[in-house]
C-alpha cells in the first residue's frame, strides 16, 4: 500500500534543484537527541569530513569524531549543524540521501527530489517520519519556510495516514 506516494508524489518526483525540508519543531532535548541518534546509528555520513562548530574550544571538529552530537547541540556546547546521510532504511527499504539539520529545539530533514523516490521509498519515508513523531509526540511537523515542500497540504494529508495522532498547529 503506497498511500504516501498516491497522495503526495508531487513532493518527491521532479528534481527541480531544490532541497525540500520538513521541520520537527517544539522538540525536547531528549527528542532532538533521539532523532539525531537514529541517523547516526542507522546511516552513514555522506561526507566523512563534515564538521560542526564546537563552542567549547571555538573551532570546527569532524562530526565523525563525536559520539553524541545531539547532546552537544541541546546543551549549547555545539552550534547547530547540517550533514547528509546515506543508508537510512525503514522496513528494509533504503531511502535516498537525507539531510539532517540539528538545532537546540528542532530538527529539519531535507532531501533532493527525483527519480530515485520510488513509491516504496516514499512509503518508507512516511513510516520513518511517523516513527520520529511517535518518539517525539510533542513535535509540530511542518514544511520548512525556505525551500519547503512543493505541496505541503498533500504531504500533511499523507502524513496523517501514517501518524494520525500527530500534533497539529
Helices and strands as residue ranges (DSSP letters): H 3-8, G 9-11, E 21-25, H 29-42, E 44-45, E 51-54, E 59-62, G 63-65, H 69-75, E 81-86, E 89-90, E 93-94, E 98-102, E 107-111, H 119-135, E 140-143, H 152-162
